[in-house]
Amino acid sequence: MPNCRDMAELATDYLDRAMPWHRRVLAWTHLRACAACRAYFDQMRRTVALLRSLTESMPPESEISESDIEAVMRRLNEPTG
Ligand SMILES: [Zn+2]
């Protein structure tokens, strides 16, 4: 069974579904039992979804301004719920 630190490392693979099923089951079991990791994964899922939607509509790198980056950071730091 992964511990909480393992879970933090697994989060990206888990959310990308880039993980063998037997490891997913272990991670899922931990999530069921651990509210802290559930909250963490929830936050990660939102971040991944947001980043994905942003990269799809992303202008060429040379056109990204600092205010664009600030806007993204603000959205990432917004309280959720
Ligand atoms: Zn945990």
PDB file of the backbone (N, CA, C, O) and the ligand in Angstrom, with CONECT records:
HET     ZN  A 101       1
ATOM      1  N   MET A   1       0.857  -1.204   0.000  1.00  0.00           N
ATOM      2  CA  MET A   1       0.000   0.000   0.000  1.00  0.00           C
ATOM      3  C   MET A   1       0.883   1.241   0.000  1.00  0.00           C
ATOM      4  O   MET A   1       1.761   1.371   0.853  1.00  0.00           O
ATOM      5  N   PRO A   2       0.668   2.142  -0.930  1.00  0.00           N
ATOM      6  CA  PRO A   2       1.480   3.374  -0.942  1.00  0.00           C
ATOM      7  C   PRO A   2       1.154   4.238   0.270  1.00  0.00           C
ATOM      8  O   PRO A   2       0.016   4.256   0.740  1.00  0.00           O
ATOM      9  N   ASN A   3       2.164   4.960   0.779  1.00  0.00           N
ATOM     10  CA  ASN A   3       1.884   5.928   1.834  1.00  0.00           C
ATOM     11  C   ASN A   3       1.618   7.297   1.206  1.00  0.00           C
ATOM     12  O   ASN A   3       1.621   7.435  -0.018  1.00  0.00           O
ATOM     13  N   CYS A   4       1.389   8.302   2.047  1.00  0.00           N
ATOM     14  CA  CYS A   4       0.972   9.602   1.519  1.00  0.00           C
ATOM     15  C   CYS A   4       2.048  10.218   0.626  1.00  0.00           C
ATOM     16  O   CYS A   4       1.733  10.870  -0.369  1.00  0.00           O
ATOM     17  N   ARG A   5       3.306  10.013   0.977  1.00  0.00           N
ATOM     18  CA  ARG A   5       4.364  10.589   0.143  1.00  0.00           C
ATOM     19  C   ARG A   5       4.398   9.898  -1.222  1.00  0.00           C
ATOM     20  O   ARG A   5       4.574  10.554  -2.249  1.00  0.00           O
ATOM     21  N   ASP A   6       4.229   8.574  -1.230  1.00  0.00           N
ATOM     22  CA  ASP A   6       4.147   7.857  -2.505  1.00  0.00           C
ATOM     23  C   ASP A   6       3.006   8.413  -3.349  1.00  0.00           C
ATOM     24  O   ASP A   6       3.137   8.592  -4.560  1.00  0.00           O
ATOM     25  N   MET A   7       1.894   8.680  -2.688  1.00  0.00           N
ATOM     26  CA  MET A   7       0.709   9.139  -3.395  1.00  0.00           C
ATOM     27  C   MET A   7       0.972  10.462  -4.110  1.00  0.00           C
ATOM     28  O   MET A   7       0.515  10.667  -5.234  1.00  0.00           O
ATOM     29  N   ALA A   8       1.705  11.350  -3.457  1.00  0.00           N
ATOM     30  CA  ALA A   8       2.005  12.640  -4.078  1.00  0.00           C
ATOM     31  C   ALA A   8       2.799  12.421  -5.366  1.00  0.00           C
ATOM     32  O   ALA A   8       2.599  13.116  -6.362  1.00  0.00           O
ATOM     33  N   GLU A   9       3.715  11.427  -5.324  1.00  0.00           N
ATOM     34  CA  GLU A   9       4.513  11.150  -6.525  1.00  0.00           C
ATOM     35  C   GLU A   9       3.691  10.455  -7.604  1.00  0.00           C
ATOM     36  O   GLU A   9       3.945  10.610  -8.799  1.00  0.00           O
ATOM     37  N   LEU A  10       2.702   9.689  -7.158  1.00  0.00           N
ATOM     38  CA  LEU A  10       1.880   8.935  -8.106  1.00  0.00           C
ATOM     39  C   LEU A  10       0.801   9.790  -8.763  1.00  0.00           C
ATOM     40  O   LEU A  10       0.232   9.404  -9.784  1.00  0.00           O
ATOM     41  N   ALA A  11       0.523  10.947  -8.175  1.00  0.00           N
ATOM     42  CA  ALA A  11      -0.674  11.702  -8.549  1.00  0.00           C
ATOM     43  C   ALA A  11      -0.772  11.954 -10.052  1.00  0.00           C
ATOM     44  O   ALA A  11      -1.823  11.731 -10.652  1.00  0.00           O
ATOM     45  N   THR A  12       0.316  12.416 -10.657  1.00  0.00           N
ATOM     46  CA  THR A  12       0.263  12.770 -12.075  1.00  0.00           C
ATOM     47  C   THR A  12      -0.047  11.547 -12.935  1.00  0.00           C
ATOM     48  O   THR A  12      -0.905  11.593 -13.816  1.00  0.00           O
ATOM     49  N   ASP A  13       0.668  10.451 -12.665  1.00  0.00           N
ATOM     50  CA  ASP A  13       0.426   9.231 -13.436  1.00  0.00           C
ATOM     51  C   ASP A  13      -1.000   8.736 -13.245  1.00  0.00           C
ATOM     52  O   ASP A  13      -1.664   8.301 -14.185  1.00  0.00           O
ATOM     53  N   TYR A  14      -1.444   8.814 -12.006  1.00  0.00           N
ATOM     54  CA  TYR A  14      -2.792   8.349 -11.702  1.00  0.00           C
ATOM     55  C   TYR A  14      -3.821   9.151 -12.498  1.00  0.00           C
ATOM     56  O   TYR A  14      -4.738   8.587 -13.097  1.00  0.00           O
ATOM     57  N   LEU A  15      -3.657  10.451 -12.496  1.00  0.00           N
ATOM     58  CA  LEU A  15      -4.636  11.308 -13.161  1.00  0.00           C
ATOM     59  C   LEU A  15      -4.519  11.219 -14.670  1.00  0.00           C
ATOM     60  O   LEU A  15      -5.503  11.421 -15.381  1.00  0.00           O
ATOM     61  N   ASP A  16      -3.314  10.916 -15.173  1.00  0.00           N
ATOM     62  CA  ASP A  16      -3.130  10.734 -16.613  1.00  0.00           C
ATOM     63  C   ASP A  16      -3.486   9.320 -17.052  1.00  0.00           C
ATOM     64  O   ASP A  16      -3.441   9.006 -18.242  1.00  0.00           O
ATOM     65  N   ARG A  17      -3.838   8.472 -16.099  1.00  0.00           N
ATOM     66  CA  ARG A  17      -4.115   7.060 -16.364  1.00  0.00           C
ATOM     67  C   ARG A  17      -2.915   6.361 -16.971  1.00  0.00           C
ATOM     68  O   ARG A  17      -3.058   5.389 -17.713  1.00  0.00           O
ATOM     69  N   ALA A  18      -1.727   6.862 -16.650  1.00  0.00           N
ATOM     70  CA  ALA A  18      -0.488   6.276 -17.159  1.00  0.00           C
ATOM     71  C   ALA A  18       0.086   5.366 -16.084  1.00  0.00           C
ATOM     72  O   ALA A  18       1.244   5.508 -15.691  1.00  0.00           O
ATOM     73  N   MET A  19      -0.712   4.452 -15.625  1.00  0.00           N
ATOM     74  CA  MET A  19      -0.323   3.633 -14.482  1.00  0.00           C
ATOM     75  C   MET A  19      -0.920   2.238 -14.646  1.00  0.00           C
ATOM     76  O   MET A  19      -2.091   2.100 -14.997  1.00  0.00           O
ATOM     77  N   PRO A  20      -0.110   1.195 -14.390  1.00  0.00           N
ATOM     78  CA  PRO A  20      -0.672  -0.161 -14.480  1.00  0.00           C
ATOM     79  C   PRO A  20      -1.856  -0.315 -13.530  1.00  0.00           C
ATOM     80  O   PRO A  20      -1.883   0.290 -12.458  1.00  0.00           O
ATOM     81  N   TRP A  21      -2.820  -1.118 -13.925  1.00  0.00           N
ATOM     82  CA  TRP A  21      -4.072  -1.211 -13.157  1.00  0.00           C
ATOM     83  C   TRP A  21      -3.829  -1.627 -11.722  1.00  0.00           C
ATOM     84  O   TRP A  21      -4.518  -1.140 -10.825  1.00  0.00           O
ATOM     85  N   HIS A  22      -2.860  -2.523 -11.467  1.00  0.00           N
ATOM     86  CA  HIS A  22      -2.697  -3.000 -10.096  1.00  0.00           C
ATOM     87  C   HIS A  22      -2.170  -1.887  -9.191  1.00  0.00           C
ATOM     88  O   HIS A  22      -2.457  -1.862  -7.994  1.00  0.00           O
ATOM     89  N   ARG A  23      -1.398  -0.968  -9.772  1.00  0.00           N
ATOM     90  CA  ARG A  23      -0.952   0.179  -8.971  1.00  0.00           C
ATOM     91  C   ARG A  23      -2.090   1.165  -8.769  1.00  0.00           C
ATOM     92  O   ARG A  23      -2.192   1.810  -7.725  1.00  0.00           O
ATOM     93  N   ARG A  24      -2.945   1.276  -9.784  1.00  0.00           N
ATOM     94  CA  ARG A  24      -4.119   2.151  -9.640  1.00  0.00           C
ATOM     95  C   ARG A  24      -5.018   1.667  -8.508  1.00  0.00           C
ATOM     96  O   ARG A  24      -5.555   2.462  -7.736  1.00  0.00           O
ATOM     97  N   VAL A  25      -5.170   0.347  -8.425  1.00  0.00           N
ATOM     98  CA  VAL A  25      -6.021  -0.202  -7.370  1.00  0.00           C
ATOM     99  C   VAL A  25      -5.445   0.149  -5.998  1.00  0.00           C
ATOM    100  O   VAL A  25      -6.181   0.542  -5.093  1.00  0.00           O
ATOM    101  N   LEU A  26      -4.127   0.005  -5.851  1.00  0.00           N
ATOM    102  CA  LEU A  26      -3.495   0.355  -4.573  1.00  0.00           C
ATOM    103  C   LEU A  26      -3.684   1.836  -4.261  1.00  0.00           C
ATOM    104  O   LEU A  26      -4.008   2.208  -3.134  1.00  0.00           O
ATOM    105  N   ALA A  27      -3.476   2.677  -5.278  1.00  0.00           N
ATOM    106  CA  ALA A  27      -3.633   4.115  -5.075  1.00  0.00           C
ATOM    107  C   ALA A  27      -5.079   4.439  -4.705  1.00  0.00           C
ATOM    108  O   ALA A  27      -5.348   5.253  -3.822  1.00  0.00           O
ATOM    109  N   TRP A  28      -5.995   3.781  -5.403  1.00  0.00           N
ATOM    110  CA  TRP A  28      -7.415   4.026  -5.155  1.00  0.00           C
ATOM    111  C   TRP A  28      -7.793   3.613  -3.736  1.00  0.00           C
ATOM    112  O   TRP A  28      -8.557   4.301  -3.059  1.00  0.00           O
ATOM    113  N   THR A  29      -7.252   2.486  -3.300  1.00  0.00           N
ATOM    114  CA  THR A  29      -7.515   2.012  -1.949  1.00  0.00           C
ATOM    115  C   THR A  29      -7.037   3.033  -0.921  1.00  0.00           C
ATOM    116  O   THR A  29      -7.722   3.313   0.062  1.00  0.00           O
ATOM    117  N   HIS A  30      -5.835   3.588  -1.170  1.00  0.00           N
ATOM    118  CA  HIS A  30      -5.324   4.610  -0.267  1.00  0.00           C
ATOM    119  C   HIS A  30      -6.243   5.840  -0.274  1.00  0.00           C
ATOM    120  O   HIS A  30      -6.532   6.415   0.775  1.00  0.00           O
ATOM    121  N   LEU A  31      -6.691   6.228  -1.461  1.00  0.00           N
ATOM    122  CA  LEU A  31      -7.560   7.408  -1.565  1.00  0.00           C
ATOM    123  C   LEU A  31      -8.850   7.215  -0.772  1.00  0.00           C
ATOM    124  O   LEU A  31      -9.342   8.146  -0.133  1.00  0.00           O
ATOM    125  N   ARG A  32      -9.391   5.999  -0.820  1.00  0.00           N
ATOM    126  CA  ARG A  32     -10.621   5.718  -0.089  1.00  0.00           C
ATOM    127  C   ARG A  32     -10.424   5.934   1.402  1.00  0.00           C
ATOM    128  O   ARG A  32     -11.335   6.366   2.108  1.00  0.00           O
ATOM    129  N   ALA A  33      -9.211   5.623   1.870  1.00  0.00           N
ATOM    130  CA  ALA A  33      -8.963   5.636   3.310  1.00  0.00           C
ATOM    131  C   ALA A  33      -8.397   6.962   3.797  1.00  0.00           C
ATOM    132  O   ALA A  33      -8.384   7.210   5.003  1.00  0.00           O
ATOM    133  N   CYS A  34      -7.933   7.813   2.903  1.00  0.00           N
ATOM    134  CA  CYS A  34      -7.143   8.965   3.316  1.00  0.00           C
ATOM    135  C   CYS A  34      -7.744  10.256   2.765  1.00  0.00           C
ATOM    136  O   CYS A  34      -7.641  10.534   1.570  1.00  0.00           O
ATOM    137  N   ALA A  35      -8.365  11.036   3.631  1.00  0.00           N
ATOM    138  CA  ALA A  35      -9.012  12.279   3.214  1.00  0.00           C
ATOM    139  C   ALA A  35      -7.994  13.301   2.715  1.00  0.00           C
ATOM    140  O   ALA A  35      -8.284  14.076   1.804  1.00  0.00           O
ATOM    141  N   ALA A  36      -6.801  13.302   3.312  1.00  0.00           N
ATOM    142  CA  ALA A  36      -5.785  14.275   2.907  1.00  0.00           C
ATOM    143  C   ALA A  36      -5.395  14.054   1.441  1.00  0.00           C
ATOM    144  O   ALA A  36      -5.288  15.008   0.671  1.00  0.00           O
ATOM    145  N   CYS A  37      -5.184  12.800   1.068  1.00  0.00           N
ATOM    146  CA  CYS A  37      -4.800  12.511  -0.306  1.00  0.00           C
ATOM    147  C   CYS A  37      -5.966  12.731  -1.267  1.00  0.00           C
ATOM    148  O   CYS A  37      -5.768  13.131  -2.415  1.00  0.00           O
ATOM    149  N   ARG A  38      -7.184  12.467  -0.787  1.00  0.00           N
ATOM    150  CA  ARG A  38      -8.343  12.750  -1.643  1.00  0.00           C
ATOM    151  C   ARG A  38      -8.377  14.231  -1.984  1.00  0.00           C
ATOM    152  O   ARG A  38      -8.593  14.600  -3.138  1.00  0.00           O
ATOM    153  N   ALA A  39      -8.168  15.073  -0.992  1.00  0.00           N
ATOM    154  CA  ALA A  39      -8.177  16.520  -1.215  1.00  0.00           C
ATOM    155  C   ALA A  39      -7.041  16.914  -2.163  1.00  0.00           C
ATOM    156  O   ALA A  39      -7.211  17.740  -3.060  1.00  0.00           O
ATOM    157  N   TYR A  40      -5.878  16.296  -1.935  1.00  0.00           N
ATOM    158  CA  TYR A  40      -4.721  16.602  -2.773  1.00  0.00           C
ATOM    159  C   TYR A  40      -4.976  16.198  -4.226  1.00  0.00           C
ATOM    160  O   TYR A  40      -4.697  16.968  -5.146  1.00  0.00           O
ATOM    161  N   PHE A  41      -5.502  15.001  -4.428  1.00  0.00           N
ATOM    162  CA  PHE A  41      -5.773  14.521  -5.787  1.00  0.00           C
ATOM    163  C   PHE A  41      -6.833  15.376  -6.466  1.00  0.00           C
ATOM    164  O   PHE A  41      -6.767  15.640  -7.667  1.00  0.00           O
ATOM    165  N   ASP A  42      -7.810  15.802  -5.677  1.00  0.00           N
ATOM    166  CA  ASP A  42      -8.861  16.643  -6.205  1.00  0.00           C
ATOM    167  C   ASP A  42      -8.285  17.942  -6.753  1.00  0.00           C
ATOM    168  O   ASP A  42      -8.628  18.390  -7.847  1.00  0.00           O
ATOM    169  N   GLN A  43      -7.400  18.531  -5.956  1.00  0.00           N
ATOM    170  CA  GLN A  43      -6.721  19.759  -6.356  1.00  0.00           C
ATOM    171  C   GLN A  43      -5.879  19.509  -7.610  1.00  0.00           C
ATOM    172  O   GLN A  43      -5.898  20.309  -8.545  1.00  0.00           O
ATOM    173  N   MET A  44      -5.145  18.399  -7.624  1.00  0.00           N
ATOM    174  CA  MET A  44      -4.315  18.043  -8.770  1.00  0.00           C
ATOM    175  C   MET A  44      -5.159  17.880 -10.028  1.00  0.00           C
ATOM    176  O   MET A  44      -4.784  18.332 -11.109  1.00  0.00           O
ATOM    177  N   ARG A  45      -6.311  17.222  -9.863  1.00  0.00           N
ATOM    178  CA  ARG A  45      -7.163  16.961 -11.010  1.00  0.00           C
ATOM    179  C   ARG A  45      -7.617  18.282 -11.617  1.00  0.00           C
ATOM    180  O   ARG A  45      -7.617  18.457 -12.835  1.00  0.00           O
ATOM    181  N   ARG A  46      -8.002  19.206 -10.744  1.00  0.00           N
ATOM    182  CA  ARG A  46      -8.422  20.521 -11.228  1.00  0.00           C
ATOM    183  C   ARG A  46      -7.274  21.228 -11.937  1.00  0.00           C
ATOM    184  O   ARG A  46      -7.469  21.837 -12.990  1.00  0.00           O
ATOM    185  N   THR A  47      -6.070  21.147 -11.356  1.00  0.00           N
ATOM    186  CA  THR A  47      -4.905  21.801 -11.945  1.00  0.00           C
ATOM    187  C   THR A  47      -4.591  21.206 -13.309  1.00  0.00           C
ATOM    188  O   THR A  47      -4.349  21.933 -14.273  1.00  0.00           O
ATOM    189  N   VAL A  48      -4.596  19.866 -13.384  1.00  0.00           N
ATOM    190  CA  VAL A  48      -4.305  19.193 -14.649  1.00  0.00           C
ATOM    191  C   VAL A  48      -5.322  19.596 -15.705  1.00  0.00           C
ATOM    192  O   VAL A  48      -4.955  19.891 -16.842  1.00  0.00           O
ATOM    193  N   ALA A  49      -6.605  19.611 -15.334  1.00  0.00           N
ATOM    194  CA  ALA A  49      -7.656  19.958 -16.282  1.00  0.00           C
ATOM    195  C   ALA A  49      -7.490  21.395 -16.765  1.00  0.00           C
ATOM    196  O   ALA A  49      -7.664  21.698 -17.946  1.00  0.00           O
ATOM    197  N   LEU A  50      -7.150  22.267 -15.826  1.00  0.00           N
ATOM    198  CA  LEU A  50      -6.969  23.670 -16.180  1.00  0.00           C
ATOM    199  C   LEU A  50      -5.772  23.838 -17.107  1.00  0.00           C
ATOM    200  O   LEU A  50      -5.853  24.546 -18.111  1.00  0.00           O
ATOM    201  N   LEU A  51      -4.673  23.194 -16.773  1.00  0.00           N
ATOM    202  CA  LEU A  51      -3.475  23.309 -17.604  1.00  0.00           C
ATOM    203  C   LEU A  51      -3.731  22.757 -18.992  1.00  0.00           C
ATOM    204  O   LEU A  51      -3.265  23.308 -19.990  1.00  0.00           O
ATOM    205  N   ARG A  52      -4.480  21.656 -19.045  1.00  0.00           N
ATOM    206  CA  ARG A  52      -4.775  21.050 -20.337  1.00  0.00           C
ATOM    207  C   ARG A  52      -5.601  22.000 -21.195  1.00  0.00           C
ATOM    208  O   ARG A  52      -5.316  22.176 -22.379  1.00  0.00           O
ATOM    209  N   SER A  53      -6.622  22.613 -20.601  1.00  0.00           N
ATOM    210  CA  SER A  53      -7.459  23.534 -21.367  1.00  0.00           C
ATOM    211  C   SER A  53      -6.655  24.760 -21.784  1.00  0.00           C
ATOM    212  O   SER A  53      -6.905  25.349 -22.836  1.00  0.00           O
ATOM    213  N   LEU A  54      -5.686  25.141 -20.950  1.00  0.00           N
ATOM    214  CA  LEU A  54      -4.864  26.297 -21.287  1.00  0.00           C
ATOM    215  C   LEU A  54      -3.899  25.981 -22.433  1.00  0.00           C
ATOM    216  O   LEU A  54      -3.741  26.785 -23.352  1.00  0.00           O
ATOM    217  N   THR A  55      -3.255  24.812 -22.379  1.00  0.00           N
ATOM    218  CA  THR A  55      -2.290  24.495 -23.428  1.00  0.00           C
ATOM    219  C   THR A  55      -2.985  24.331 -24.766  1.00  0.00           C
ATOM    220  O   THR A  55      -2.385  24.572 -25.814  1.00  0.00           O
ATOM    221  N   GLU A  56      -4.263  23.918 -24.738  1.00  0.00           N
ATOM    222  CA  GLU A  56      -4.988  23.782 -25.999  1.00  0.00           C
ATOM    223  C   GLU A  56      -5.260  25.136 -26.634  1.00  0.00           C
ATOM    224  O   GLU A  56      -5.327  25.248 -27.858  1.00  0.00           O
ATOM    225  N   SER A  57      -5.414  26.156 -25.813  1.00  0.00           N
ATOM    226  CA  SER A  57      -5.718  27.482 -26.353  1.00  0.00           C
ATOM    227  C   SER A  57      -4.525  28.425 -26.184  1.00  0.00           C
ATOM    228  O   SER A  57      -4.667  29.648 -26.194  1.00  0.00           O
ATOM    229  N   MET A  58      -3.358  27.824 -26.032  1.00  0.00           N
ATOM    230  CA  MET A  58      -2.150  28.600 -25.721  1.00  0.00           C
ATOM    231  C   MET A  58      -1.601  29.307 -26.961  1.00  0.00           C
ATOM    232  O   MET A  58      -1.431  28.682 -28.008  1.00  0.00           O
ATOM    233  N   PRO A  59      -1.324  30.602 -26.849  1.00  0.00           N
ATOM    234  CA  PRO A  59      -0.661  31.285 -27.963  1.00  0.00           C
ATOM    235  C   PRO A  59       0.797  30.834 -28.042  1.00  0.00           C
ATOM    236  O   PRO A  59       1.313  30.247 -27.091  1.00  0.00           O
ATOM    237  N   PRO A  60       1.475  31.108 -29.183  1.00  0.00           N
ATOM    238  CA  PRO A  60       2.902  30.763 -29.253  1.00  0.00           C
ATOM    239  C   PRO A  60       3.654  31.387 -28.078  1.00  0.00           C
ATOM    240  O   PRO A  60       3.294  32.460 -27.592  1.00  0.00           O
ATOM    241  N   GLU A  61       4.692  30.704 -27.638  1.00  0.00           N
ATOM    242  CA  GLU A  61       5.366  31.105 -26.412  1.00  0.00           C
ATOM    243  C   GLU A  61       5.807  32.574 -26.433  1.00  0.00           C
ATOM    244  O   GLU A  61       5.768  33.268 -25.416  1.00  0.00           O
ATOM    245  N   SER A  62       6.227  33.026 -27.622  1.00  0.00           N
ATOM    246  CA  SER A  62       6.719  34.395 -27.726  1.00  0.00           C
ATOM    247  C   SER A  62       5.620  35.421 -27.463  1.00  0.00           C
ATOM    248  O   SER A  62       5.896  36.583 -27.168  1.00  0.00           O
ATOM    249  N   GLU A  63       4.355  34.967 -27.576  1.00  0.00           N
ATOM    250  CA  GLU A  63       3.251  35.917 -27.394  1.00  0.00           C
ATOM    251  C   GLU A  63       2.689  35.902 -25.977  1.00  0.00           C
ATOM    252  O   GLU A  63       1.773  36.662 -25.659  1.00  0.00           O
ATOM    253  N   ILE A  64       3.235  35.040 -25.131  1.00  0.00           N
ATOM    254  CA  ILE A  64       2.741  34.978 -23.761  1.00  0.00           C
ATOM    255  C   ILE A  64       3.343  36.131 -22.961  1.00  0.00           C
ATOM    256  O   ILE A  64       4.560  36.300 -22.889  1.00  0.00           O
ATOM    257  N   SER A  65       2.453  36.910 -22.369  1.00  0.00           N
ATOM    258  CA  SER A  65       2.942  38.035 -21.580  1.00  0.00           C
ATOM    259  C   SER A  65       2.953  37.670 -20.107  1.00  0.00           C
ATOM    260  O   SER A  65       2.392  36.655 -19.694  1.00  0.00           O
ATOM    261  N   GLU A  66       3.598  38.514 -19.334  1.00  0.00           N
ATOM    262  CA  GLU A  66       3.654  38.236 -17.905  1.00  0.00           C
ATOM    263  C   GLU A  66       2.263  38.287 -17.280  1.00  0.00           C
ATOM    264  O   GLU A  66       1.978  37.564 -16.325  1.00  0.00           O
ATOM    265  N   SER A  67       1.395  39.150 -17.827  1.00  0.00           N
ATOM    266  CA  SER A  67       0.058  39.241 -17.254  1.00  0.00           C
ATOM    267  C   SER A  67      -0.733  37.966 -17.536  1.00  0.00           C
ATOM    268  O   SER A  67      -1.590  37.584 -16.740  1.00  0.00           O
ATOM    269  N   ASP A  68      -0.450  37.293 -18.678  1.00  0.00           N
ATOM    270  CA  ASP A  68      -1.086  35.993 -18.928  1.00  0.00           C
ATOM    271  C   ASP A  68      -0.701  35.003 -17.845  1.00  0.00           C
ATOM    272  O   ASP A  68      -1.546  34.292 -17.302  1.00  0.00           O
ATOM    273  N   ILE A  69       0.578  34.969 -17.541  1.00  0.00           N
ATOM    274  CA  ILE A  69       1.074  34.026 -16.534  1.00  0.00           C
ATOM    275  C   ILE A  69       0.468  34.350 -15.176  1.00  0.00           C
ATOM    276  O   ILE A  69       0.080  33.459 -14.420  1.00  0.00           O
ATOM    277  N   GLU A  70       0.397  35.642 -14.883  1.00  0.00           N
ATOM    278  CA  GLU A  70      -0.202  36.029 -13.600  1.00  0.00           C
ATOM    279  C   GLU A  70      -1.660  35.596 -13.523  1.00  0.00           C
ATOM    280  O   GLU A  70      -2.127  35.154 -12.473  1.00  0.00           O
ATOM    281  N   ALA A  71      -2.375  35.724 -14.632  1.00  0.00           N
ATOM    282  CA  ALA A  71      -3.780  35.328 -14.642  1.00  0.00           C
ATOM    283  C   ALA A  71      -3.913  33.830 -14.384  1.00  0.00           C
ATOM    284  O   ALA A  71      -4.812  33.391 -13.667  1.00  0.00           O
ATOM    285  N   VAL A  72      -3.010  33.053 -14.974  1.00  0.00           N
ATOM    286  CA  VAL A  72      -3.042  31.608 -14.758  1.00  0.00           C
ATOM    287  C   VAL A  72      -2.757  31.288 -13.299  1.00  0.00           C
ATOM    288  O   VAL A  72      -3.450  30.478 -12.684  1.00  0.00           O
ATOM    289  N   MET A  73      -1.735  31.927 -12.753  1.00  0.00           N
ATOM    290  CA  MET A  73      -1.376  31.651 -11.374  1.00  0.00           C
ATOM    291  C   MET A  73      -2.521  32.009 -10.431  1.00  0.00           C
ATOM    292  O   MET A  73      -2.761  31.323  -9.438  1.00  0.00           O
ATOM    293  N   ARG A  74      -3.224  33.095 -10.757  1.00  0.00           N
ATOM    294  CA  ARG A  74      -4.348  33.496  -9.913  1.00  0.00           C
ATOM    295  C   ARG A  74      -5.427  32.425  -9.950  1.00  0.00           C
ATOM    296  O   ARG A  74      -6.015  32.086  -8.924  1.00  0.00           O
ATOM    297  N   ARG A  75      -5.684  31.890 -11.154  1.00  0.00           N
ATOM    298  CA  ARG A  75      -6.735  30.852 -11.260  1.00  0.00           C
ATOM    299  C   ARG A  75      -6.327  29.607 -10.487  1.00  0.00           C
ATOM    300  O   ARG A  75      -7.164  28.960  -9.858  1.00  0.00           O
ATOM    301  N   LEU A  76      -5.033  29.268 -10.535  1.00  0.00           N
ATOM    302  CA  LEU A  76      -4.567  28.075  -9.823  1.00  0.00           C
ATOM    303  C   LEU A  76      -4.696  28.258  -8.323  1.00  0.00           C
ATOM    304  O   LEU A  76      -4.921  27.294  -7.591  1.00  0.00           O
ATOM    305  N   ASN A  77      -4.551  29.502  -7.864  1.00  0.00           N
ATOM    306  CA  ASN A  77      -4.572  29.752  -6.425  1.00  0.00           C
ATOM    307  C   ASN A  77      -5.966  30.080  -5.897  1.00  0.00           C
ATOM    308  O   ASN A  77      -6.156  30.277  -4.697  1.00  0.00           O
ATOM    309  N   GLU A  78      -6.932  30.137  -6.802  1.00  0.00           N
ATOM    310  CA  GLU A  78      -8.280  30.439  -6.361  1.00  0.00           C
ATOM    311  C   GLU A  78      -8.779  29.347  -5.406  1.00  0.00           C
ATOM    312  O   GLU A  78      -8.537  28.160  -5.623  1.00  0.00           O
ATOM    313  N   PRO A  79      -9.466  29.763  -4.368  1.00  0.00           N
ATOM    314  CA  PRO A  79     -10.052  28.730  -3.493  1.00  0.00           C
ATOM    315  C   PRO A  79     -11.076  27.937  -4.288  1.00  0.00           C
ATOM    316  O   PRO A  79     -11.820  28.502  -5.089  1.00  0.00           O
ATOM    317  N   THR A  80     -11.114  26.642  -4.068  1.00  0.00           N
ATOM    318  CA  THR A  80     -12.033  25.799  -4.819  1.00  0.00           C
ATOM    319  C   THR A  80     -13.161  25.334  -3.923  1.00  0.00           C
ATOM    320  O   THR A  80     -13.105  25.494  -2.704  1.00  0.00           O
ATOM    321  N   GLY A  81     -14.162  24.771  -4.518  1.00  0.00           N
ATOM    322  CA  GLY A  81     -15.272  24.251  -3.737  1.00  0.00           C
ATOM    323  C   GLY A  81     -16.501  24.914  -4.226  1.00  0.00           C
ATOM    324  O   GLY A  81     -17.590  24.644  -3.721  1.00  0.00           O
TER     325      GLY A  81
HETATM  326 ZN    ZN A 101      -2.705   9.657   2.145  1.00  0.00          ZN2+
END
